[in-house]
Amino acid sequence: MRSPHHITAHPHPNAPYTNPYEELGRLDGGPLEEFLHDDVPDEPDQADEADAAAAQDDPWAPPNHRRNGRRRRKGRFAALPFAMKAVVGLVVLAAFLSLADRWALLYAERRAADTLKTHLDLAAAPEVEIGGFPFLTQLADERLDSVKVTVPDVAADRISLAQVTATARDVRLDTDGPLSIRGADVPELEGDVLLSFADLNRELGASQVTFTGEGHDRIRARGTLPVAGHDLNLRAEARILRNGDRGIATHIGGMRLDIGDLATYRPGARTSEGLHLSRASAARLAHETRKAEALLSVPSVVRRLGVPDSVVREALRHESKLTELTGTPRFIRQAMRLNLIDLALDHPQILKLLGFDPALLDALPRLTRPVLADQLSLGFRLPKPPNGDVRLRDVRVEEDGIRVRLEGAGLAVGRR
């Protein structure tokens, strides 16, 4: 039986013979000797005894990984090249400067808004937007590239302007230092004024009238107007005109009030104006014998109709002749031309027979053209600034309202 320490070698057939005991002898004092003697403790020297005593005296504490991490991070940052450190420093400095610049800009915009509110006596502070970057260098130079001001809901006569927007360029500041601004000079100003239809409908819509754009310079008004307990359908056209350099005026035309399908009232002094039967109402006279006879029994009406007296007498004696007369297109046209306001003064009973309310007939003449035009007026006028010049230009009607271009020059803000 073979010993477990028995080594069987299988040399290569052509390899030279080596004695294994000689090879083991060569390992004497080498790595094998060190391995065999690792477990043998050496005699302790004085240094080892001192370290052991110190270890016994110091209490155990867990390792501080945070401190080690800081050391590692510090070591990593220290390992960065100087150029990279300089770039990081510049980025951090630029971020702080940009933050300071934006803070100063917001502060200046708020102060400017409060100053404009007080100087222009506004109900609310406007929105101020200062352009250009950086702001601090502009402030140091006492000159701003641009300042945009938006003022909502500006009172203008009977109406309010939905928005006034103006942009001033090359604004020169009057300062006692970067934190004390006394005022500003505005050499150039441009913007626009918006008068919205929504505001017009709200402020002038007590009679339920709505305004919509129609063309480049025209507005259409449609709605109802209460008169003597009746809701009359109102129609009118308004042409927008510039009134001087700071005002806007409206020329109201085509005004009419429809009393159902009975009649139409057009205020004015011309022949085509006044109270007139509608086409449907005039056509019904051919089938309403009593009303036709009452109308033809008034000589002044017959003269205005232009019907010969002989024809009228025949029509009043024979119903067939009356139907033949009132059913002609000529009679309908002539009946529609009658001004019933004049007829109401002398023959109120005839109009009552035609279906008119006497209270309505009494109220309609008081609705003159100036009265209705004043109710539909969209005009306004900008106040004159204490210094400089502000002008309105290029009036145009858009989908959302009336927009007017604004120009200004030589203005000063913050000075009394």
RODO-892452 format. One record per residue (C-alpha): x, y, z; residue number from 1. Coordinates in Angstrom, 1 decimal, always signed. Layout:
# RODO-892452
{px = X&py = Y&pz = Z&seq = NUM}
...
//
This chain:
# RODO-892452
{px = +0.0&py = +0.0&pz = +0.0&seq = 1}
{px = +1.3&py = +3.4&pz = -1.0&seq = 2}
{px = +1.9&py = +6.1&pz = +1.5&seq = 3}
{px = -0.2&py = +9.3&pz = +1.1&seq = 4}
{px = +3.0&py = +11.3&pz = +0.8&seq = 5}
{px = +4.2&py = +9.1&pz = -2.0&seq = 6}
{px = +4.8&py = +11.2&pz = -5.1&seq = 7}
{px = +4.7&py = +9.7&pz = -8.5&seq = 8}
{px = +6.3&py = +11.7&pz = -11.2&seq = 9}
{px = +5.8&py = +11.3&pz = -14.9&seq = 10}
{px = +8.7&py = +12.9&pz = -16.5&seq = 11}
{px = +8.8&py = +13.6&pz = -20.2&seq = 12}
{px = +10.5&py = +10.8&pz = -22.0&seq = 13}
{px = +13.3&py = +13.1&pz = -23.3&seq = 14}
{px = +13.7&py = +15.3&pz = -20.2&seq = 15}
{px = +17.0&py = +14.9&pz = -18.2&seq = 16}
{px = +16.9&py = +13.2&pz = -14.8&seq = 17}
{px = +16.6&py = +15.5&pz = -11.7&seq = 18}
{px = +16.9&py = +14.4&pz = -8.1&seq = 19}
{px = +13.8&py = +15.6&pz = -6.2&seq = 20}
{px = +15.7&py = +15.8&pz = -2.9&seq = 21}
{px = +18.2&py = +18.2&pz = -4.3&seq = 22}
{px = +15.3&py = +20.5&pz = -5.4&seq = 23}
{px = +13.8&py = +20.4&pz = -1.9&seq = 24}
{px = +17.2&py = +21.4&pz = -0.5&seq = 25}
{px = +17.4&py = +24.5&pz = -2.7&seq = 26}
{px = +14.1&py = +25.8&pz = -1.0&seq = 27}
{px = +16.0&py = +26.1&pz = +2.3&seq = 28}
{px = +15.8&py = +29.7&pz = +3.5&seq = 29}
{px = +13.4&py = +30.7&pz = +0.7&seq = 30}
{px = +9.7&py = +31.3&pz = +0.6&seq = 31}
{px = +8.9&py = +27.9&pz = +2.0&seq = 32}
{px = +11.1&py = +28.6&pz = +5.0&seq = 33}
{px = +9.2&py = +31.9&pz = +5.6&seq = 34}
{px = +5.9&py = +30.2&pz = +5.3&seq = 35}
{px = +6.9&py = +27.5&pz = +7.7&seq = 36}
{px = +8.0&py = +30.0&pz = +10.3&seq = 37}
{px = +5.1&py = +32.6&pz = +10.1&seq = 38}
{px = +3.3&py = +31.0&pz = +12.9&seq = 39}
{px = +6.2&py = +31.1&pz = +15.2&seq = 40}
{px = +6.0&py = +34.3&pz = +17.3&seq = 41}
{px = +9.0&py = +36.5&pz = +17.6&seq = 42}
{px = +10.2&py = +38.0&pz = +20.8&seq = 43}
{px = +8.3&py = +41.3&pz = +21.4&seq = 44}
{px = +10.4&py = +44.4&pz = +21.4&seq = 45}
{px = +9.8&py = +47.6&pz = +23.4&seq = 46}
{px = +7.9&py = +49.4&pz = +20.5&seq = 47}
{px = +5.4&py = +46.5&pz = +20.2&seq = 48}
{px = +4.8&py = +46.6&pz = +23.9&seq = 49}
{px = +4.2&py = +50.3&pz = +23.9&seq = 50}
{px = +1.6&py = +50.0&pz = +21.0&seq = 51}
{px = -0.2&py = +47.2&pz = +22.8&seq = 52}
{px = -0.4&py = +49.3&pz = +26.0&seq = 53}
{px = -1.8&py = +52.3&pz = +24.1&seq = 54}
{px = -4.4&py = +50.1&pz = +22.4&seq = 55}
{px = -5.6&py = +48.9&pz = +25.8&seq = 56}
{px = -5.9&py = +52.4&pz = +27.2&seq = 57}
{px = -7.9&py = +53.9&pz = +24.3&seq = 58}
{px = -11.6&py = +53.0&pz = +24.1&seq = 59}
{px = -12.9&py = +51.6&pz = +20.9&seq = 60}
{px = -14.8&py = +54.0&pz = +18.5&seq = 61}
{px = -16.5&py = +53.3&pz = +15.2&seq = 62}
{px = -14.7&py = +54.6&pz = +12.1&seq = 63}
{px = -15.6&py = +58.1&pz = +10.9&seq = 64}
{px = -16.6&py = +57.5&pz = +7.2&seq = 65}
{px = -17.7&py = +61.1&pz = +6.7&seq = 66}
{px = -14.3&py = +62.4&pz = +7.6&seq = 67}
{px = -12.7&py = +59.9&pz = +5.4&seq = 68}
{px = -15.1&py = +60.9&pz = +2.6&seq = 69}
{px = -14.2&py = +64.6&pz = +3.1&seq = 70}
{px = -10.6&py = +63.8&pz = +2.8&seq = 71}
{px = -11.3&py = +61.8&pz = -0.3&seq = 72}
{px = -13.3&py = +64.6&pz = -1.8&seq = 73}
{px = -10.8&py = +67.2&pz = -0.9&seq = 74}
{px = -8.2&py = +65.1&pz = -2.4&seq = 75}
{px = -10.2&py = +64.7&pz = -5.6&seq = 76}
{px = -10.8&py = +68.5&pz = -5.9&seq = 77}
{px = -7.1&py = +69.1&pz = -5.1&seq = 78}
{px = -6.3&py = +66.8&pz = -7.9&seq = 79}
{px = -8.1&py = +69.0&pz = -10.5&seq = 80}
{px = -5.9&py = +71.2&pz = -12.7&seq = 81}
{px = -5.7&py = +74.9&pz = -11.9&seq = 82}
{px = -7.5&py = +75.8&pz = -15.2&seq = 83}
{px = -10.5&py = +73.6&pz = -14.2&seq = 84}
{px = -10.6&py = +75.2&pz = -10.8&seq = 85}
{px = -10.6&py = +78.7&pz = -12.4&seq = 86}
{px = -13.5&py = +77.8&pz = -14.7&seq = 87}
{px = -15.6&py = +76.4&pz = -11.8&seq = 88}
{px = -14.9&py = +79.6&pz = -9.8&seq = 89}
{px = -15.9&py = +81.8&pz = -12.7&seq = 90}
{px = -19.1&py = +79.9&pz = -13.2&seq = 91}
{px = -20.1&py = +80.2&pz = -9.6&seq = 92}
{px = -19.2&py = +84.0&pz = -9.6&seq = 93}
{px = -21.2&py = +84.5&pz = -12.8&seq = 94}
{px = -24.2&py = +82.7&pz = -11.2&seq = 95}
{px = -24.1&py = +85.0&pz = -8.1&seq = 96}
{px = -23.7&py = +88.1&pz = -10.2&seq = 97}
{px = -26.6&py = +87.1&pz = -12.5&seq = 98}
{px = -28.8&py = +86.5&pz = -9.4&seq = 99}
{px = -27.9&py = +89.9&pz = -8.0&seq = 100}
{px = -28.6&py = +91.5&pz = -11.3&seq = 101}
{px = -32.1&py = +89.9&pz = -11.6&seq = 102}
{px = -32.9&py = +90.9&pz = -8.0&seq = 103}
{px = -32.0&py = +94.5&pz = -8.6&seq = 104}
{px = -34.0&py = +94.4&pz = -11.8&seq = 105}
{px = -37.2&py = +93.2&pz = -10.0&seq = 106}
{px = -36.7&py = +95.8&pz = -7.3&seq = 107}
{px = -36.3&py = +98.6&pz = -9.9&seq = 108}
{px = -39.4&py = +97.4&pz = -11.9&seq = 109}
{px = -41.5&py = +97.4&pz = -8.7&seq = 110}
{px = -40.3&py = +100.9&pz = -7.7&seq = 111}
{px = -41.0&py = +102.2&pz = -11.2&seq = 112}
{px = -44.5&py = +100.8&pz = -11.2&seq = 113}
{px = -45.2&py = +102.5&pz = -7.9&seq = 114}
{px = -43.8&py = +105.8&pz = -9.2&seq = 115}
{px = -46.0&py = +105.7&pz = -12.3&seq = 116}
{px = -49.1&py = +104.8&pz = -10.3&seq = 117}
{px = -48.6&py = +107.9&pz = -8.2&seq = 118}
{px = -47.4&py = +110.2&pz = -11.0&seq = 119}
{px = -50.3&py = +109.3&pz = -13.4&seq = 120}
{px = -52.9&py = +108.9&pz = -10.7&seq = 121}
{px = -53.8&py = +105.3&pz = -11.7&seq = 122}
{px = -56.2&py = +103.0&pz = -9.8&seq = 123}
{px = -53.6&py = +100.2&pz = -9.9&seq = 124}
{px = -49.9&py = +99.9&pz = -10.4&seq = 125}
{px = -48.9&py = +99.2&pz = -14.0&seq = 126}
{px = -46.8&py = +96.3&pz = -15.2&seq = 127}
{px = -43.2&py = +97.5&pz = -15.9&seq = 128}
{px = -40.7&py = +95.4&pz = -17.8&seq = 129}
{px = -37.1&py = +96.7&pz = -18.2&seq = 130}
{px = -35.3&py = +95.2&pz = -21.2&seq = 131}
{px = -31.6&py = +94.7&pz = -21.8&seq = 132}
{px = -28.9&py = +92.7&pz = -19.9&seq = 133}
{px = -27.2&py = +93.2&pz = -17.6&seq = 134}
{px = -29.3&py = +95.7&pz = -15.7&seq = 135}
{px = -26.7&py = +96.8&pz = -13.2&seq = 136}
{px = -24.4&py = +98.1&pz = -16.0&seq = 137}
{px = -27.3&py = +100.1&pz = -17.5&seq = 138}
{px = -28.1&py = +101.5&pz = -14.1&seq = 139}
{px = -24.5&py = +102.5&pz = -13.6&seq = 140}
{px = -24.5&py = +104.2&pz = -17.0&seq = 141}
{px = -27.8&py = +105.9&pz = -16.1&seq = 142}
{px = -29.4&py = +104.8&pz = -19.3&seq = 143}
{px = -31.9&py = +102.0&pz = -20.0&seq = 144}
{px = -32.2&py = +100.2&pz = -23.4&seq = 145}
{px = -36.0&py = +99.9&pz = -23.2&seq = 146}
{px = -38.9&py = +100.0&pz = -20.7&seq = 147}
{px = -42.3&py = +98.5&pz = -21.5&seq = 148}
{px = -45.2&py = +99.7&pz = -19.5&seq = 149}
{px = -48.7&py = +98.0&pz = -19.5&seq = 150}
{px = -51.6&py = +99.8&pz = -17.8&seq = 151}
{px = -54.9&py = +98.0&pz = -17.6&seq = 152}
{px = -58.3&py = +99.6&pz = -17.2&seq = 153}
{px = -57.6&py = +103.3&pz = -17.8&seq = 154}
{px = -60.6&py = +105.5&pz = -17.3&seq = 155}
{px = -61.4&py = +107.6&pz = -20.4&seq = 156}
{px = -64.6&py = +109.7&pz = -20.3&seq = 157}
{px = -67.7&py = +107.3&pz = -20.2&seq = 158}
{px = -65.7&py = +104.2&pz = -21.0&seq = 159}
{px = -62.5&py = +102.6&pz = -19.8&seq = 160}
{px = -59.6&py = +101.5&pz = -22.0&seq = 161}
{px = -58.9&py = +97.8&pz = -21.7&seq = 162}
{px = -55.2&py = +98.3&pz = -22.0&seq = 163}
{px = -52.6&py = +100.9&pz = -22.7&seq = 164}
{px = -49.2&py = +99.5&pz = -23.7&seq = 165}
{px = -46.1&py = +101.7&pz = -24.4&seq = 166}
{px = -42.5&py = +100.9&pz = -24.9&seq = 167}
{px = -39.9&py = +103.7&pz = -24.2&seq = 168}
{px = -36.4&py = +103.4&pz = -25.7&seq = 169}
{px = -33.1&py = +104.9&pz = -24.7&seq = 170}
{px = -34.5&py = +106.1&pz = -21.3&seq = 171}
{px = -32.1&py = +108.5&pz = -19.5&seq = 172}
{px = -32.2&py = +108.3&pz = -15.7&seq = 173}
{px = -31.9&py = +111.1&pz = -13.2&seq = 174}
{px = -30.2&py = +109.6&pz = -10.2&seq = 175}
{px = -28.5&py = +110.4&pz = -6.9&seq = 176}
{px = -26.8&py = +107.0&pz = -7.0&seq = 177}
{px = -27.8&py = +103.5&pz = -8.0&seq = 178}
{px = -30.4&py = +103.3&pz = -5.2&seq = 179}
{px = -32.0&py = +106.8&pz = -5.6&seq = 180}
{px = -33.7&py = +107.6&pz = -8.9&seq = 181}
{px = -35.5&py = +110.9&pz = -9.1&seq = 182}
{px = -37.0&py = +110.6&pz = -12.5&seq = 183}
{px = -36.4&py = +109.6&pz = -16.1&seq = 184}
{px = -36.4&py = +111.3&pz = -19.5&seq = 185}
{px = -38.2&py = +109.4&pz = -22.4&seq = 186}
{px = -37.1&py = +110.7&pz = -25.8&seq = 187}
{px = -39.2&py = +108.2&pz = -27.7&seq = 188}
{px = -42.3&py = +106.3&pz = -27.0&seq = 189}
{px = -44.5&py = +103.9&pz = -29.0&seq = 190}
{px = -47.4&py = +101.6&pz = -28.2&seq = 191}
{px = -51.1&py = +101.1&pz = -28.6&seq = 192}
{px = -54.4&py = +101.6&pz = -26.9&seq = 193}
{px = -57.1&py = +98.9&pz = -26.9&seq = 194}
{px = -60.7&py = +99.5&pz = -26.4&seq = 195}
{px = -62.2&py = +96.1&pz = -26.1&seq = 196}
{px = -65.7&py = +95.2&pz = -27.3&seq = 197}
{px = -66.2&py = +93.2&pz = -24.1&seq = 198}
{px = -65.7&py = +96.4&pz = -22.0&seq = 199}
{px = -68.0&py = +98.3&pz = -24.3&seq = 200}
{px = -70.7&py = +95.7&pz = -24.0&seq = 201}
{px = -70.3&py = +95.8&pz = -20.2&seq = 202}
{px = -70.2&py = +99.5&pz = -19.7&seq = 203}
{px = -72.6&py = +100.6&pz = -22.5&seq = 204}
{px = -74.7&py = +97.5&pz = -22.4&seq = 205}
{px = -77.4&py = +98.7&pz = -19.9&seq = 206}
{px = -79.8&py = +98.4&pz = -22.9&seq = 207}
{px = -78.4&py = +95.0&pz = -23.8&seq = 208}
{px = -76.6&py = +96.4&pz = -26.8&seq = 209}
{px = -73.5&py = +94.5&pz = -28.1&seq = 210}
{px = -70.8&py = +95.9&pz = -30.4&seq = 211}
{px = -68.9&py = +93.9&pz = -33.0&seq = 212}
{px = -66.4&py = +94.9&pz = -35.6&seq = 213}
{px = -67.4&py = +95.4&pz = -39.2&seq = 214}
{px = -64.6&py = +96.4&pz = -41.6&seq = 215}
{px = -61.5&py = +98.4&pz = -41.0&seq = 216}
{px = -63.2&py = +101.4&pz = -39.3&seq = 217}
{px = -66.8&py = +100.5&pz = -38.6&seq = 218}
{px = -68.7&py = +98.9&pz = -35.7&seq = 219}
{px = -72.1&py = +97.3&pz = -35.7&seq = 220}
{px = -74.4&py = +97.8&pz = -32.7&seq = 221}
{px = -77.2&py = +95.3&pz = -32.1&seq = 222}
{px = -79.5&py = +94.8&pz = -29.2&seq = 223}
{px = -82.7&py = +95.9&pz = -27.4&seq = 224}
{px = -83.7&py = +99.2&pz = -26.0&seq = 225}
{px = -86.5&py = +99.5&pz = -23.4&seq = 226}
{px = -88.9&py = +102.3&pz = -24.3&seq = 227}
{px = -92.2&py = +102.9&pz = -22.5&seq = 228}
{px = -92.4&py = +99.3&pz = -21.4&seq = 229}
{px = -91.6&py = +97.9&pz = -24.8&seq = 230}
{px = -88.3&py = +96.3&pz = -25.8&seq = 231}
{px = -87.4&py = +97.8&pz = -29.2&seq = 232}
{px = -84.8&py = +96.1&pz = -31.4&seq = 233}
{px = -81.9&py = +98.5&pz = -31.9&seq = 234}
{px = -79.6&py = +98.6&pz = -34.9&seq = 235}
{px = -76.9&py = +101.2&pz = -35.6&seq = 236}
{px = -73.6&py = +101.6&pz = -37.4&seq = 237}
{px = -70.7&py = +103.5&pz = -35.9&seq = 238}
{px = -67.7&py = +104.8&pz = -37.8&seq = 239}
{px = -64.5&py = +105.3&pz = -35.8&seq = 240}
{px = -62.7&py = +108.5&pz = -36.4&seq = 241}
{px = -59.6&py = +110.2&pz = -34.8&seq = 242}
{px = -60.5&py = +113.4&pz = -33.1&seq = 243}
{px = -57.4&py = +115.5&pz = -33.0&seq = 244}
{px = -54.1&py = +114.1&pz = -31.8&seq = 245}
{px = -55.4&py = +112.6&pz = -28.5&seq = 246}
{px = -59.0&py = +111.8&pz = -29.1&seq = 247}
{px = -61.2&py = +109.2&pz = -30.7&seq = 248}
{px = -64.8&py = +110.0&pz = -31.9&seq = 249}
{px = -67.6&py = +107.9&pz = -33.3&seq = 250}
{px = -70.0&py = +108.9&pz = -36.0&seq = 251}
{px = -73.3&py = +107.1&pz = -35.4&seq = 252}
{px = -75.4&py = +106.3&pz = -38.5&seq = 253}
{px = -78.1&py = +104.0&pz = -39.7&seq = 254}
{px = -79.9&py = +104.1&pz = -36.4&seq = 255}
{px = -83.3&py = +102.3&pz = -36.3&seq = 256}
{px = -85.6&py = +100.9&pz = -33.7&seq = 257}
{px = -87.9&py = +98.1&pz = -34.8&seq = 258}
{px = -91.3&py = +97.9&pz = -33.0&seq = 259}
{px = -91.8&py = +94.2&pz = -33.7&seq = 260}
{px = -93.0&py = +93.8&pz = -37.2&seq = 261}
{px = -95.4&py = +96.7&pz = -36.8&seq = 262}
{px = -93.2&py = +99.7&pz = -37.6&seq = 263}
{px = -89.7&py = +101.1&pz = -37.6&seq = 264}
{px = -88.5&py = +104.3&pz = -35.9&seq = 265}
{px = -85.6&py = +106.2&pz = -37.3&seq = 266}
{px = -84.7&py = +109.4&pz = -35.4&seq = 267}
{px = -84.0&py = +112.5&pz = -37.5&seq = 268}
{px = -85.7&py = +115.2&pz = -39.4&seq = 269}
{px = -85.4&py = +113.9&pz = -43.0&seq = 270}
{px = -88.4&py = +112.5&pz = -44.9&seq = 271}
{px = -87.1&py = +108.9&pz = -44.7&seq = 272}
{px = -86.8&py = +109.2&pz = -40.9&seq = 273}
{px = -89.5&py = +109.1&pz = -38.3&seq = 274}
{px = -92.0&py = +106.4&pz = -37.5&seq = 275}
{px = -93.0&py = +104.2&pz = -40.5&seq = 276}
{px = -95.0&py = +101.1&pz = -41.1&seq = 277}
{px = -93.0&py = +98.0&pz = -41.8&seq = 278}
{px = -93.6&py = +96.2&pz = -45.1&seq = 279}
{px = -95.4&py = +93.3&pz = -43.4&seq = 280}
{px = -97.6&py = +95.8&pz = -41.5&seq = 281}
{px = -98.4&py = +97.7&pz = -44.7&seq = 282}
{px = -99.2&py = +94.5&pz = -46.6&seq = 283}
{px = -101.7&py = +93.4&pz = -43.9&seq = 284}
{px = -103.8&py = +96.5&pz = -44.7&seq = 285}
{px = -105.1&py = +94.7&pz = -47.8&seq = 286}
{px = -106.8&py = +92.1&pz = -45.5&seq = 287}
{px = -107.8&py = +94.4&pz = -42.6&seq = 288}
{px = -110.6&py = +96.5&pz = -44.1&seq = 289}
{px = -111.4&py = +98.4&pz = -40.9&seq = 290}
{px = -107.8&py = +99.7&pz = -40.6&seq = 291}
{px = -107.6&py = +100.6&pz = -44.3&seq = 292}
{px = -110.9&py = +102.5&pz = -44.2&seq = 293}
{px = -109.7&py = +104.4&pz = -41.1&seq = 294}
{px = -106.5&py = +105.4&pz = -42.8&seq = 295}
{px = -108.2&py = +106.5&pz = -46.0&seq = 296}
{px = -110.7&py = +108.6&pz = -44.2&seq = 297}
{px = -108.1&py = +111.1&pz = -43.2&seq = 298}
{px = -107.6&py = +113.7&pz = -46.1&seq = 299}
{px = -104.0&py = +114.5&pz = -45.1&seq = 300}
{px = -103.1&py = +110.8&pz = -45.3&seq = 301}
{px = -104.8&py = +110.5&pz = -48.7&seq = 302}
{px = -102.8&py = +113.4&pz = -50.0&seq = 303}
{px = -99.5&py = +111.9&pz = -48.7&seq = 304}
{px = -100.4&py = +108.6&pz = -50.3&seq = 305}
{px = -100.9&py = +110.3&pz = -53.6&seq = 306}
{px = -104.2&py = +108.5&pz = -54.3&seq = 307}
{px = -106.9&py = +110.4&pz = -56.3&seq = 308}
{px = -110.0&py = +111.4&pz = -54.4&seq = 309}
{px = -112.3&py = +109.6&pz = -56.9&seq = 310}
{px = -110.4&py = +106.3&pz = -56.3&seq = 311}
{px = -110.6&py = +106.8&pz = -52.5&seq = 312}
{px = -114.4&py = +107.4&pz = -52.6&seq = 313}
{px = -114.9&py = +104.3&pz = -54.7&seq = 314}
{px = -112.7&py = +102.3&pz = -52.3&seq = 315}
{px = -114.7&py = +103.5&pz = -49.3&seq = 316}
{px = -118.1&py = +102.6&pz = -51.0&seq = 317}
{px = -117.0&py = +99.1&pz = -52.3&seq = 318}
{px = -114.9&py = +96.6&pz = -50.4&seq = 319}
{px = -113.7&py = +95.0&pz = -53.7&seq = 320}
{px = -112.4&py = +98.4&pz = -54.8&seq = 321}
{px = -110.7&py = +98.9&pz = -51.3&seq = 322}
{px = -109.0&py = +95.5&pz = -51.6&seq = 323}
{px = -107.9&py = +96.3&pz = -55.1&seq = 324}
{px = -106.4&py = +99.6&pz = -54.0&seq = 325}
{px = -104.7&py = +98.4&pz = -50.8&seq = 326}
{px = -103.3&py = +95.3&pz = -52.4&seq = 327}
{px = -101.3&py = +97.1&pz = -55.1&seq = 328}
{px = -97.5&py = +97.4&pz = -54.6&seq = 329}
{px = -97.7&py = +101.1&pz = -55.1&seq = 330}
{px = -100.1&py = +101.5&pz = -52.2&seq = 331}
{px = -97.8&py = +99.5&pz = -49.9&seq = 332}
{px = -94.8&py = +101.6&pz = -50.9&seq = 333}
{px = -96.7&py = +104.8&pz = -50.3&seq = 334}
{px = -98.1&py = +103.5&pz = -46.9&seq = 335}
{px = -94.5&py = +102.7&pz = -45.8&seq = 336}
{px = -93.5&py = +106.3&pz = -46.5&seq = 337}
{px = -96.0&py = +107.8&pz = -44.2&seq = 338}
{px = -94.5&py = +109.4&pz = -41.1&seq = 339}
{px = -96.8&py = +108.2&pz = -38.4&seq = 340}
{px = -95.4&py = +110.6&pz = -35.8&seq = 341}
{px = -97.1&py = +113.5&pz = -37.7&seq = 342}
{px = -100.3&py = +111.5&pz = -37.9&seq = 343}
{px = -100.2&py = +110.7&pz = -34.2&seq = 344}
{px = -100.4&py = +114.4&pz = -33.3&seq = 345}
{px = -103.7&py = +115.0&pz = -35.1&seq = 346}
{px = -105.2&py = +111.5&pz = -35.2&seq = 347}
{px = -104.0&py = +109.4&pz = -32.3&seq = 348}
{px = -107.0&py = +107.2&pz = -32.5&seq = 349}
{px = -106.0&py = +105.9&pz = -35.9&seq = 350}
{px = -102.5&py = +104.8&pz = -34.7&seq = 351}
{px = -104.1&py = +103.1&pz = -31.7&seq = 352}
{px = -106.3&py = +101.3&pz = -34.2&seq = 353}
{px = -103.2&py = +100.2&pz = -36.1&seq = 354}
{px = -101.9&py = +98.7&pz = -32.9&seq = 355}
{px = -99.6&py = +101.4&pz = -31.4&seq = 356}
{px = -99.4&py = +102.1&pz = -27.7&seq = 357}
{px = -100.0&py = +105.8&pz = -27.0&seq = 358}
{px = -97.3&py = +105.8&pz = -24.3&seq = 359}
{px = -94.8&py = +104.5&pz = -26.9&seq = 360}
{px = -95.9&py = +107.2&pz = -29.4&seq = 361}
{px = -95.3&py = +109.8&pz = -26.7&seq = 362}
{px = -91.8&py = +108.5&pz = -25.8&seq = 363}
{px = -90.4&py = +107.9&pz = -29.3&seq = 364}
{px = -90.1&py = +111.6&pz = -30.3&seq = 365}
{px = -87.9&py = +112.1&pz = -27.3&seq = 366}
{px = -85.4&py = +109.6&pz = -28.7&seq = 367}
{px = -83.7&py = +112.0&pz = -30.9&seq = 368}
{px = -80.6&py = +111.3&pz = -32.9&seq = 369}
{px = -78.3&py = +113.1&pz = -30.4&seq = 370}
{px = -79.8&py = +111.1&pz = -27.5&seq = 371}
{px = -79.3&py = +107.8&pz = -29.1&seq = 372}
{px = -75.9&py = +108.7&pz = -30.5&seq = 373}
{px = -74.8&py = +109.7&pz = -26.9&seq = 374}
{px = -75.9&py = +106.3&pz = -25.6&seq = 375}
{px = -73.8&py = +104.6&pz = -28.3&seq = 376}
{px = -70.8&py = +106.9&pz = -28.3&seq = 377}
{px = -67.5&py = +105.1&pz = -28.0&seq = 378}
{px = -65.3&py = +108.1&pz = -28.0&seq = 379}
{px = -62.5&py = +109.0&pz = -25.6&seq = 380}
{px = -59.7&py = +111.4&pz = -25.1&seq = 381}
{px = -56.3&py = +110.9&pz = -23.6&seq = 382}
{px = -55.2&py = +113.4&pz = -20.9&seq = 383}
{px = -52.5&py = +115.8&pz = -21.9&seq = 384}
{px = -49.2&py = +115.0&pz = -20.2&seq = 385}
{px = -47.6&py = +117.7&pz = -18.0&seq = 386}
{px = -44.6&py = +117.7&pz = -20.3&seq = 387}
{px = -43.8&py = +116.2&pz = -23.7&seq = 388}
{px = -46.3&py = +115.1&pz = -26.4&seq = 389}
{px = -48.5&py = +112.1&pz = -26.8&seq = 390}
{px = -50.4&py = +111.4&pz = -30.1&seq = 391}
{px = -52.8&py = +108.8&pz = -31.4&seq = 392}
{px = -52.4&py = +107.4&pz = -34.8&seq = 393}
{px = -53.7&py = +104.7&pz = -37.1&seq = 394}
{px = -57.2&py = +103.9&pz = -35.7&seq = 395}
{px = -58.4&py = +100.4&pz = -36.8&seq = 396}
{px = -61.1&py = +98.0&pz = -35.8&seq = 397}
{px = -60.0&py = +94.5&pz = -35.0&seq = 398}
{px = -61.8&py = +91.3&pz = -33.8&seq = 399}
{px = -61.4&py = +92.0&pz = -30.1&seq = 400}
{px = -62.0&py = +95.8&pz = -30.2&seq = 401}
{px = -60.7&py = +99.2&pz = -31.3&seq = 402}
{px = -56.9&py = +99.5&pz = -31.4&seq = 403}
{px = -55.1&py = +102.8&pz = -31.8&seq = 404}
{px = -51.4&py = +103.3&pz = -32.3&seq = 405}
{px = -49.7&py = +105.5&pz = -29.7&seq = 406}
{px = -46.7&py = +107.8&pz = -30.2&seq = 407}
{px = -44.9&py = +110.1&pz = -27.8&seq = 408}
{px = -41.8&py = +112.2&pz = -27.5&seq = 409}
{px = -40.0&py = +114.4&pz = -25.0&seq = 410}
{px = -41.7&py = +112.9&pz = -21.9&seq = 411}
{px = -40.4&py = +113.1&pz = -18.3&seq = 412}
{px = -41.5&py = +110.8&pz = -15.5&seq = 413}
{px = -41.1&py = +111.3&pz = -11.8&seq = 414}
{px = -40.8&py = +115.1&pz = -11.9&seq = 415}
{px = -43.4&py = +117.6&pz = -10.9&seq = 416}
//
